[in-house]
Amino acid sequence: MGQVLASTRGALVIEAGTARTDRIRQTVEAMDAGRSIIVGALLVDAPTGMIGMPDILVRFADGYAPIEVKNLPRDLDLESVEPAVADVTLRGLRRDLLLAERNVVSVRIDAYLARLGRRSFTISSDDVEKPDALSVVSVAPPKVKLSVRTAAPTAVPSEP
């Protein structure tokens, strides 16, 4: 997955074996630099200390929101999501919009049908996780395309 995403302009892939503090530092540096995609990010909410590990962080027009690819079959590895940037417009009372934390908005892609060969997935307002007080006005683009490859087989230890 890292090689394909790394070739996407502005993308950063943080390797899975990277130490926790280094992953946090690399995530913050990448967000500050305005990277379009961050894979392997590690987010920490300073006030609560909660840690989040989204599948992919995608830069939106006014910040970052995660796109989480769920239900990808175990025999497939995610290589990329195209297009890499989406725009979600929310509507609500000014107070609710101001109080809503950016980290509570995310887009979830259900990749269950990738096992049958599907690669294009529609993004609807139902796929946007957001505070209940806000409603989704629009999501653009309306579809994303997943690039996947067959996962490398995992070695099963044999008993002596």
Secondary structure, DSSP 8 states (H G I E B T S, - for coil): -HHHHHTSTTEEE--TTS-HHHHHHHHHHHHHHT-SEEES--EE-TTT--EE--SEEEEETTEEEEEEEES--TTEEEEEEES---EEEEE--HHHHHHS-GGG-EEEEE-GGGGGT--EEE--GGGEE--TT-EEEEEESSEEEEEEEE----------
